[in-house]
Amino acid sequence: QVQLVESGGGLVQAGGSLRLSCAASGSIFSINIMGWYRQALGKQRELVATITSGDRTYYADSVKGRFTISRDNAKNTVYLQMNSLKPEDTAVYYCKYDDLGTHYWGQGTQVTVSS
């Protein structure tokens, strides 16, 4: 079992920044992928960014150049630095952990960007 605890969401004006954190605990395998997904009201959950245990990253086109994903393997924590936020970034952001075919989700943290 893996537990994920997200933090850092909130309300910010357009153009502002937020930093999300996701701390993983439990049976963490050394080879894994952690990532951030988001779900806006009435829409499907979508991938935002992922990072492997080897620091290989992937970003959705909609956030490239604005968001940066990083991780601290010693702390089993993944971060999402979000800059130049737009109202369309408003969503619940979820952390996900994947390894060897198993995955776990965090409880989600709300990000609201006002115009």
C-alpha positions, 0 to 999 in steps of 0.5 A: 500500500502507498499513501499520498498526501497532497498540499499547496492548493488554493486561490490565486489570481491569474498570472500568479503561482502556486506550488503543489506537493505530494508526499508518498509513504508506505511500500515505495519501490525504487522504480516508479512514476509519479505525476499530477492529474487534474479534473475540472468541474464537469470534465474528465480527469487529465494528465498534467505532468509526470516524472520517473524515478530517473527524473524523466519528465512529461508535460501536457501541451497546455502546461508546457513552459508554465509548470515544472514537475520535480521530485525529491527521492529521499523524501518520496515527494513530488512537486508541481510548480505552477507559474503564469496560472490561467483561469482554465487551470482551475481544477482539483489536482490529484497526485498519482503513484505508479509502479509495476502495474499498481497505482494509487491516487491522492485525495486531491487539492483544489486550485482556483485561478480567478480572472 
